[in-house]
Amino acid sequence: MCGGLGRLARRWGLGLHSSALALVKSMEQADESCQAFDTGALVRLVETQPYLKTADPMPMLRPPDLVEVGDEGVVVELRSRNMLAVRFRRGTFLLAGDQVASVV
């Protein structure tokens, strides 16, 4: 969610209830490790997956050996909750932003 909901609320002068404020703070702490990716960015898989989920309109689970750690792919779509659709040589799969790293 790389966005800073709390910062936006403070900027717009919105008052947040204490429980909502605690939720926003926990979300911001989780976002600290979040990287921003753009479509077309070249990324590398950094950790093994127990399975791969395809980025099709009707997703399927695929075996993890289709993509190896270190394989490079291109971000083709940005989805909510820091999910990326990444096209690798053997298919397009949904991955969390912390499972890939930018290739410089």
DSSP file (Angstrom, degrees, kcal/mol; ACC not computed):
  #  RESIDUE AA STRUCTURE BP1 BP2  ACC     N-H-->O    O-->H-N    N-H-->O    O-->H-N    TCO  KAPPA ALPHA  PHI   PSI    X-CA   Y-CA   Z-CA
    1    1 A M              0   0    0      0, 0.0     3,-0.2     0, 0.0     4,-0.1   0.000 360.0 360.0 360.0   4.6    0.0    0.0    0.0
    2    2 A C        +     0   0    0      1,-0.2    26,-0.1    33,-0.1    30,-0.0   0.274 360.0  99.4  -8.8  71.1    3.0    2.3   -0.2
    3    3 A G  S    S-     0   0    0     25,-0.0    -1,-0.2     0, 0.0     5,-0.1   0.609  78.8-123.6-143.3 -31.7    1.0    5.5    0.3
    4    4 A G     >  -     0   0    0     -3,-0.2     4,-2.0     3,-0.1     5,-0.2   0.977  26.7-175.7  78.1  62.3    1.0    7.0    3.8
    5    5 A L  H  > S+     0   0    0      1,-0.2     4,-2.4     2,-0.2     5,-0.2   0.876  83.2  54.3 -58.7 -39.8   -2.7    7.2    4.6
    6    6 A G  H  > S+     0   0    0     18,-0.2     4,-2.5     1,-0.2    -1,-0.2   0.894 106.0  51.5 -63.2 -40.4   -1.9    8.9    7.9
    7    7 A R  H  > S+     0   0    0      2,-0.2     4,-2.5     1,-0.2    -1,-0.2   0.909 110.6  48.9 -63.1 -41.0    0.1   11.6    6.2
    8    8 A L  H  X S+     0   0    0     -4,-2.0     4,-2.4     2,-0.2    -2,-0.2   0.916 110.7  50.2 -64.0 -42.2   -2.7   12.3    3.7
    9    9 A A  H  X>S+     0   0    0     -4,-2.4     5,-2.9     1,-0.2     4,-0.5   0.908 113.2  46.0 -63.2 -41.2   -5.2   12.4    6.6
   10   10 A R  H ><5S+     0   0    0     -4,-2.5     3,-0.6     3,-0.2    -1,-0.2   0.897 111.6  52.0 -68.0 -38.7   -3.0   14.9    8.5
   11   11 A R  H 3<5S+     0   0    0     -4,-2.5    -2,-0.2     1,-0.2    -1,-0.2   0.892 113.8  43.0 -64.4 -39.3   -2.4   17.0    5.4
   12   12 A W  H 3<5S-     0   0    0     -4,-2.4    -1,-0.2    -5,-0.2    -2,-0.2   0.484 114.0-117.7 -86.6  -2.0   -6.1   17.3    4.7
   13   13 A G  T <<5 +     0   0    0     -3,-0.6     2,-0.4    -4,-0.5    -3,-0.2   0.792  55.6 160.9  73.9  27.8   -6.9   17.9    8.3
   14   14 A L      < -     0   0    0     -5,-2.9     2,-0.4    -6,-0.2    -1,-0.2  -0.688  36.1-133.2 -84.1 132.2   -9.0   14.8    8.7
   15   15 A G        -     0   0    0     -2,-0.4     2,-0.4    -5,-0.0    -5,-0.0  -0.695  20.4-156.8 -83.1 134.1   -9.5   13.7   12.3
   16   16 A L        -     0   0    0     -2,-0.4     5,-0.0   -10,-0.0     2,-0.0  -0.925  18.2-118.2-114.0 137.6   -9.0   10.0   12.9
   17   17 A H     >  -     0   0    0     -2,-0.4     4,-2.8     1,-0.1     5,-0.2  -0.335  35.7-108.4 -63.1 153.1  -10.5    8.0   15.8
   18   18 A S  H  > S+     0   0    0      1,-0.2     4,-2.2     2,-0.2     5,-0.1   0.858 119.4  48.4 -59.3 -38.4   -7.8    6.4   18.0
   19   19 A S  H  > S+     0   0    0      2,-0.2     4,-1.9     1,-0.2    -1,-0.2   0.892 113.5  47.6 -69.5 -37.2   -8.3    2.9   16.8
   20   20 A A  H  > S+     0   0    0      2,-0.2     4,-2.4     1,-0.2    -2,-0.2   0.886 110.9  52.3 -67.5 -37.8   -8.3    4.0   13.2
   21   21 A L  H  X S+     0   0    0     -4,-2.8     4,-2.4     2,-0.2    -2,-0.2   0.891 108.1  50.8 -64.8 -39.4   -5.1    6.0   13.9
   22   22 A A  H  X S+     0   0    0     -4,-2.2     4,-2.2    -5,-0.2    -1,-0.2   0.898 110.6  49.7 -64.1 -40.0   -3.5    2.9   15.4
   23   23 A L  H  X S+     0   0    0     -4,-1.9     4,-2.1     2,-0.2    -2,-0.2   0.919 110.7  49.4 -63.5 -44.0   -4.4    0.9   12.3
   24   24 A V  H  X S+     0   0    0     -4,-2.4     4,-2.4     1,-0.2   -18,-0.2   0.908 110.3  51.0 -62.6 -42.4   -2.9    3.6   10.0
   25   25 A K  H  X S+     0   0    0     -4,-2.4     4,-2.1     1,-0.2    -1,-0.2   0.903 110.2  48.8 -63.2 -41.1    0.3    3.7   12.1
   26   26 A S  H  X S+     0   0    0     -4,-2.2     4,-1.8     1,-0.2    -1,-0.2   0.876 111.2  50.6 -67.2 -35.2    0.7   -0.1   11.8
   27   27 A M  H  X S+     0   0    0     -4,-2.1     4,-1.5     2,-0.2    -2,-0.2   0.893 109.6  50.6 -67.3 -39.3    0.1    0.1    8.1
   28   28 A E  H  X S+     0   0    0     -4,-2.4     4,-0.7     1,-0.2    -2,-0.2   0.877 108.3  52.3 -66.6 -36.8    2.7    2.8    7.7
   29   29 A Q  H >< S+     0   0    0     -4,-2.1     3,-0.8     1,-0.2     4,-0.4   0.893 109.5  49.2 -65.5 -38.2    5.3    0.7    9.6
   30   30 A A  H >< S+     0   0    0     -4,-1.8     3,-0.6     1,-0.2    -1,-0.2   0.811 107.9  56.3 -67.7 -29.0    4.6   -2.2    7.3
   31   31 A D  H >< S+     0   0    0     -4,-1.5     3,-1.7     1,-0.2    -1,-0.2   0.601  82.5  85.8 -79.1 -11.5    5.1    0.2    4.3
   32   32 A E  T << S+     0   0    0     -3,-0.8    -1,-0.2    -4,-0.7    -2,-0.1   0.850  94.0  43.6 -60.1 -33.8    8.6    1.3    5.4
   33   33 A S  T <  S+     0   0    0     -3,-0.6     2,-0.3    -4,-0.4    -1,-0.3   0.420  92.1 115.5 -88.5   2.2   10.1   -1.7    3.7
   34   34 A C    <   -     0   0    0     -3,-1.7     2,-0.3    -4,-0.1    -3,-0.0  -0.547  52.0-155.0 -79.3 131.2    7.9   -1.2    0.6
   35   35 A Q        -     0   0    0     -2,-0.3     2,-0.5    47,-0.1   -33,-0.1  -0.773  15.4-125.6-100.7 150.4    9.5   -0.3   -2.7
   36   36 A A        -     0   0    0     -2,-0.3     2,-0.3    61,-0.0    -2,-0.0  -0.847  28.9-171.6 -95.6 129.0    7.8    1.6   -5.4
   37   37 A F        -     0   0    0     -2,-0.5     2,-0.3     4,-0.0    60,-0.0  -0.883   9.4-149.2-116.6 150.4    7.8   -0.1   -8.8
   38   38 A D    >   -     0   0    0     -2,-0.3     3,-1.8     1,-0.0    37,-0.2  -0.812  34.1 -92.4-111.3 157.0    6.7    1.2  -12.2
   39   39 A T  T 3  S+     0   0    0     -2,-0.3    37,-0.2     1,-0.2     3,-0.1  -0.468 115.5  31.3 -65.4 141.6    5.3   -0.8  -15.0
   40   40 A G  T 3  S+     0   0    0     35,-3.6    -1,-0.2     1,-0.3     2,-0.1   0.333  87.3 139.5  90.3  -6.4    8.1   -1.8  -17.4
   41   41 A A    <   -     0   0    0     -3,-1.8    34,-2.4    34,-0.2     2,-0.5  -0.460  54.5-125.1 -72.2 142.0   10.6   -2.0  -14.5
   42   42 A L  E     +A   74   0A   0     61,-0.3    61,-2.5    32,-0.2     2,-0.3  -0.775  37.2 178.6 -88.0 126.1   13.0   -4.9  -14.7
   43   43 A V  E     -AB  73 102A   0     30,-2.8    30,-2.7    -2,-0.5     2,-0.4  -0.862  21.0-142.7-128.7 161.5   12.9   -6.9  -11.5
   44   44 A R  E     -AB  72 101A   0     57,-2.6    57,-2.3    -2,-0.3     2,-0.3  -0.981  25.2-116.5-125.8 135.7   14.7  -10.0  -10.1
   45   45 A L  E     - B   0 100A   0     26,-2.2    25,-2.3    -2,-0.4    55,-0.2  -0.558  30.4-177.1 -70.2 128.9   13.1  -12.7   -7.9
   46   46 A V        +     0   0    0     53,-2.5     2,-0.3    -2,-0.3    54,-0.2   0.573  58.6  35.3-109.9 -11.5   14.8  -12.7   -4.5
   47   47 A E  S    S-     0   0    0     52,-0.8    -1,-0.2    21,-0.1    23,-0.1  -0.995  83.1-101.5-143.9 151.8   13.2  -15.6   -2.6
   48   48 A T        -     0   0    0     -2,-0.3    20,-0.1    -3,-0.1    -2,-0.0  -0.324  34.8-139.1 -68.6 151.9   11.8  -19.0   -3.4
   49   49 A Q        -     0   0    0     18,-0.3     3,-0.1    15,-0.2    18,-0.1  -0.879  12.2-142.7-112.8 142.9    8.1  -19.4   -3.7
   50   50 A P  S    S-     0   0    0      0, 0.0     2,-0.3     0, 0.0    -1,-0.1   0.807  89.9 -16.6 -70.9 -27.4    5.9  -22.3   -2.3
   51   51 A Y        -     0   0    0     12,-0.2     2,-0.4    13,-0.1    10,-0.0  -0.952  69.5-118.5-162.0 168.3    3.8  -21.9   -5.4
   52   52 A L  E     -C   62   0A   0     10,-2.5    10,-3.6    -2,-0.3     2,-0.5  -0.959  16.2-149.1-119.2 138.3    3.2  -19.3   -8.2
   53   53 A K  E     -CD  61  94A   0     41,-0.6    41,-3.1    -2,-0.4     8,-0.2  -0.924  21.5-128.4-106.7 124.9   -0.2  -17.6   -8.8
   54   54 A T  E     - D   0  93A   0      6,-2.7    39,-0.3    -2,-0.5    37,-0.0  -0.308   8.5-131.9 -70.4 156.4   -0.8  -16.7  -12.4
   55   55 A A        +     0   0    0     37,-2.0    38,-0.1    31,-0.1    -1,-0.1  -0.002  64.3 127.0 -96.9  27.4   -1.9  -13.1  -13.3
   56   56 A D  S    S-     0   0    0     36,-0.2     0, 0.0     2,-0.1     0, 0.0  -0.334  79.0-105.7 -77.9 164.0   -4.7  -14.3  -15.5
   57   57 A P  S    S+     0   0    0      0, 0.0    -1,-0.1     0, 0.0    -2,-0.0   0.850 125.4  37.6 -58.1 -32.8   -8.4  -13.1  -15.1
   58   58 A M  S    S-     0   0    0      2,-0.0    -2,-0.1     0, 0.0    -4,-0.1  -0.830  99.9-148.8-115.4  89.1   -9.0  -16.6  -13.6
   59   59 A P        -     0   0    0      0, 0.0     2,-0.3     0, 0.0    -4,-0.1  -0.168  13.4-166.0 -63.9 150.2   -5.7  -17.2  -11.6
   60   60 A M        -     0   0    0     -8,-0.0    -6,-2.7     0, 0.0     2,-0.5  -0.933  23.2-115.1-129.3 155.1   -4.3  -20.7  -11.2
   61   61 A L  E     -C   53   0A   0     -2,-0.3    -8,-0.2    -8,-0.2   -10,-0.0  -0.796  35.5-170.6 -90.9 133.4   -1.6  -22.0   -8.9
   62   62 A R  E     -C   52   0A   0    -10,-3.6   -10,-2.5    -2,-0.5     4,-0.0  -0.826  31.5 -87.4-121.2 158.9    1.5  -23.3  -10.7
   63   63 A P    >   -     0   0    0      0, 0.0     3,-1.1     0, 0.0     4,-0.2  -0.327  35.0-124.4 -65.7 149.8    4.5  -25.2   -9.4
   64   64 A P  G >  S+     0   0    0      0, 0.0     3,-1.1     0, 0.0   -15,-0.2   0.632  98.3  78.8 -72.3 -13.0    7.4  -23.1   -8.1
   65   65 A D  G 3  S+     0   0    0      1,-0.2     3,-0.1     3,-0.1   -14,-0.0   0.466  72.4  80.6 -79.0   2.4   10.0  -24.5  -10.4
   66   66 A L  G <  S+     0   0    0     -3,-1.1     2,-0.4     1,-0.2    -1,-0.2   0.807 101.5  34.1 -73.2 -28.3    8.8  -22.4  -13.3
   67   67 A V  S <  S-     0   0    0     -3,-1.1   -18,-0.3    -4,-0.2    -1,-0.2  -0.993  78.1-155.3-130.3 125.4   10.7  -19.4  -12.0
   68   68 A E    >   -     0   0    0     -2,-0.4     3,-2.0    -3,-0.1   -23,-0.3  -0.605  35.7 -88.1 -95.0 157.0   14.1  -19.7  -10.2
   69   69 A V  T 3  S+     0   0    0      1,-0.3   -23,-0.2    -2,-0.2     3,-0.1  -0.461 117.9  30.1 -60.8 132.0   15.6  -17.3   -7.7
   70   70 A G  T 3  S+     0   0    0    -25,-2.3    -1,-0.3     1,-0.4   -24,-0.1   0.217  84.9 136.2  98.9 -13.5   17.5  -14.7   -9.6
   71   71 A D    <   -     0   0    0     -3,-2.0   -26,-2.2   -27,-0.1    -1,-0.4  -0.416  48.6-134.5 -65.9 143.0   15.4  -14.9  -12.8
   72   72 A E  E     +A   44   0A   0    -28,-0.2    17,-0.3    -3,-0.1     2,-0.3  -0.780  29.6 166.3-103.4 145.3   14.6  -11.5  -14.2
   73   73 A G  E     -A   43   0A   0    -30,-2.7   -30,-2.8    -2,-0.3     2,-0.4  -0.879  32.4-109.2-145.6 176.7   11.2  -10.3  -15.3
   74   74 A V  E     -AE  42  87A   0     13,-1.9    13,-3.1    -2,-0.3     2,-0.5  -0.940  27.8-121.8-116.9 133.2    9.3   -7.2  -16.3
   75   75 A V  E     + E   0  86A   0    -34,-2.4   -35,-3.6    -2,-0.4    11,-0.2  -0.618  34.6 170.8 -72.0 119.8    6.5   -5.6  -14.2
   76   76 A V  E     +     0   0A   0      9,-3.0     2,-0.3    -2,-0.5    10,-0.2   0.607  62.2  17.1-106.7 -16.5    3.4   -5.5  -16.5
   77   77 A E  E     - E   0  85A   0      8,-1.3     8,-2.8   -39,-0.1     2,-0.5  -0.975  60.2-142.0-157.6 141.4    0.8   -4.4  -13.9
   78   78 A L  E     - E   0  84A   0     -2,-0.3     2,-0.2     6,-0.2     6,-0.2  -0.911  27.0-174.7-102.5 129.6    0.6   -2.8  -10.5
   79   79 A R  E  >  - E   0  83A   0      4,-3.0     4,-0.6    -2,-0.5     3,-0.4  -0.696  31.8 -77.2-118.3 172.7   -2.1   -4.2   -8.2
   80   80 A S  T >4 S+     0   0    0     -2,-0.2     3,-0.9     1,-0.2    -1,-0.2  -0.176 106.8  31.6 -67.3 162.1   -3.4   -3.3   -4.8
   81   81 A R  T 34 S-     0   0    0      1,-0.2    -1,-0.2    15,-0.0    16,-0.2   0.846 132.8 -63.1  58.1  39.9   -1.6   -4.2   -1.6
   82   82 A N  T 34 S+     0   0    0     -3,-0.4    15,-2.4     1,-0.2     2,-0.4   0.785  93.9 148.8  61.3  30.5    1.9   -4.0   -3.1
   83   83 A M  E <<  -EF  79  96A   0     -3,-0.9    -4,-3.0    -4,-0.6     2,-0.4  -0.779  27.5-163.3 -96.2 141.9    1.2   -6.9   -5.5
   84   84 A L  E     -EF  78  95A   0     11,-3.2    11,-2.7    -2,-0.4     2,-0.7  -0.954  19.4-139.7-124.8 141.6    2.8   -6.9   -8.9
   85   85 A A  E     -EF  77  94A   0     -8,-2.8    -9,-3.0    -2,-0.4    -8,-1.3  -0.919  31.5-171.4 -96.0 116.4    2.1   -8.8  -12.1
   86   86 A V  E     -EF  75  93A   0      7,-2.9     7,-2.5    -2,-0.7     2,-0.7  -0.937  17.3-142.3-117.5 127.8    5.6   -9.8  -13.4
   87   87 A R  E     +EF  74  92A   0    -13,-3.1   -13,-1.9    -2,-0.5     5,-0.3  -0.796  26.1 176.6 -91.0 115.9    6.2  -11.4  -16.8
   88   88 A F  E >   - F   0  91A   0      3,-3.2     3,-1.3    -2,-0.7   -15,-0.1  -0.524  48.6 -91.4-104.3 178.3    8.9  -14.0  -16.7
   89   89 A R  T 3  S+     0   0    0    -17,-0.3     3,-0.1     1,-0.3   -22,-0.1   0.830 126.0  40.0 -59.7 -33.7   10.2  -16.2  -19.5
   90   90 A R  T 3  S-     0   0    0      1,-0.3    -1,-0.3   -24,-0.2     2,-0.2   0.160 128.0 -46.2-108.2  18.5    7.7  -19.0  -18.5
   91   91 A G  E <   - F   0  88A   0     -3,-1.3    -3,-3.2     2,-0.1     2,-0.5  -0.765  60.4 -76.8 144.4 173.4    4.6  -16.9  -17.7
   92   92 A T  E     + F   0  87A   0     -5,-0.3   -37,-2.0    -2,-0.2     2,-0.3  -0.937  49.9 179.7-110.0 125.9    3.2  -13.9  -15.9
   93   93 A F  E     -DF  54  86A   0     -7,-2.5    -7,-2.9    -2,-0.5     2,-0.5  -0.889  30.2-115.5-130.1 154.3    2.8  -14.3  -12.1
   94   94 A L  E     +DF  53  85A   0    -41,-3.1   -41,-0.6    -2,-0.3     2,-0.3  -0.774  40.7 170.2 -88.8 128.3    1.5  -12.3   -9.1
   95   95 A L  E     - F   0  84A   0    -11,-2.7   -11,-3.2    -2,-0.5     2,-0.1  -0.980  35.1-111.7-137.1 148.9    4.2  -11.5   -6.6
   96   96 A A  E >   - F   0  83A   0     -2,-0.3     3,-1.8   -13,-0.2     4,-0.3  -0.483  33.9-115.1 -73.6 151.7    4.4   -9.3   -3.5
   97   97 A G  G >  S+     0   0    0    -15,-2.4     3,-0.8     1,-0.3    -1,-0.1   0.768 114.7  57.8 -61.3 -27.0    6.7   -6.3   -3.9
   98   98 A D  G 3  S+     0   0    0      1,-0.2    -1,-0.3   -16,-0.2   -16,-0.0   0.530  95.8  65.0 -82.8  -3.5    9.1   -7.6   -1.2
   99   99 A Q  G <  S+     0   0    0     -3,-1.8   -53,-2.5   -53,-0.1   -52,-0.8   0.507 104.2  49.1 -91.8  -6.3    9.6  -10.9   -3.1
  100  100 A V  E <   -B   45   0A   0     -3,-0.8     2,-0.3    -4,-0.3   -55,-0.2  -0.910  67.4-153.4-130.2 158.3   11.4   -9.0   -6.0
  101  101 A A  E     -B   44   0A   0    -57,-2.3   -57,-2.6    -2,-0.3     2,-0.1  -0.964  29.3-101.4-130.5 149.3   14.1   -6.5   -6.2
  102  102 A S  E     -B   43   0A   0     -2,-0.3     2,-0.6   -59,-0.2   -59,-0.2  -0.391  28.5-135.0 -66.7 143.1   14.9   -3.8   -8.8
  103  103 A V              0   0    0    -61,-2.5   -61,-0.3     1,-0.1    -1,-0.1  -0.902 360.0 360.0 -99.5 123.6   17.6   -4.6  -11.4
  104  104 A V              0   0    0     -2,-0.6    -1,-0.1     0, 0.0   -61,-0.0   0.431 360.0 360.0 -98.4 360.0   19.8   -1.6  -11.8
